[in-house]
Amino acid sequence: MLEQLQALEKRYQELEHLLASYEVISDKEQYNRYAKELSDIKDSVSLFREYKKLSQEIEDLEIVLGGKHEEELLELARKELPGLTKRKQELEQKLKTILTASDKGLDKDAIVEIRQGTGGREAGLFAADLYRMYGKYAARKNWSVEEMAAHPTELGGFKEIVFSIKGKGAYKRIRFESGVHRVQRVPTTEAQGRIHTSTVTVAVLIEPEEVDLVIEPKDLRIDTYRSSGPGGQHMQKTDSAVRITHIPSGVVVACQDERSQIKNKSKAMRILRARILDIKEEEESKKIAKMRKSQVGSGDRSEKIRTYNFPDRRVTDHRINFTSHRLEAILEGDLDEISDALIKASQG
């Protein structure tokens, strides 16, 4: 851990020098990138410097206690040492948490993909409910939500909806939503009042910046086609829809929501970059999983993670045996209780 923190402090000093250089100041894009990186690690470096200062103070007190000094000085050292030691332990835990978060990119923005699972039209409607829930949660957190690609159903649901969430702590709090969400309720289309069970899958991806993942143009095949939007006077007259294929991985992303081909291409590239990074992260996670089993499940998206039971007004997260009878509040975006419990379990 100390080696990582020393490297972080060294990088902080490098960034301070870079941001003061004329070459970087004259390049706005590079300056902003370095400034963001400096801001991201500032708190960690401050804590590490406090940790080092405390360690030195503790070492000095231990030297005093191990030597021959006046009783008054020894008594003062004995009184100070427990408090300093406790503070050092607290800092050590905070730094471990920060390093773990940093390793997993928890400070990044997120791209969320919601897809209709089993249950037909009812599953599509619940996909829309989850999209609305995450949107309301984002509003509570002052995060911004941007729709990126959508395939709506006739009844107002979604076969698929992809959107980004940007803001401080977005990925950290949303990441545990990946998996199968099950709903048990009476559909509005059910005349006899029978309870149906439907499922929706959610995938939460880190949204990488271009510098985090470089994709070579030669590895892409880009096709344009006419968007299959509404007919009549609103029908697209140009090939604004974009389909991008990443040849090495076989990942395909299509966007047609925007009337501009450039905007569709930009959104498609953002989704593509997130999916490719996710594949790389998943491969790495499989290696880590062999050494350590997470308390919040495997992260496999085929894993049933949560049930929303409408007759009992109950929401249960199966990974941590967490149950809440505040179903309506949760669907209105009050997710902190579940999110906090999941974060705590992941650190336990």
Buried (B, 14 or more C-beta within 10 A) or exposed (E): EEEBBEEBBEBBEEBEEBBEEEEBEEEEEBBEBBBEBBEEBEEBBEBBEBBBEBBEBBEEBEEBEEEEBEEEEBEBBEEBBEEBBEBBEEBBEBBEEBBEBBEBBBBBBBBBBBBBBEBBBBBBBBBBBBBEBBBBBBEEBEBEBEEBBBBBBEEEBBBBBBBBBBBEBBBBBBBBBBBBBBBBBBBEEEEEEEEBBBBBBBBBBBBBEEEEBEBEEEEBEEEBEEBEEEEEEEEBEEEBBBBBBBEEEEBBBBBBBBBEBEBBBBBBBBBBBBBBBBEEBEEEBEEEBEEEEBEBBBBEBEEEBBBBBBEEBBBBBBBBEBEBEBBEBBBBBBBEBBBEBBBEBBEE
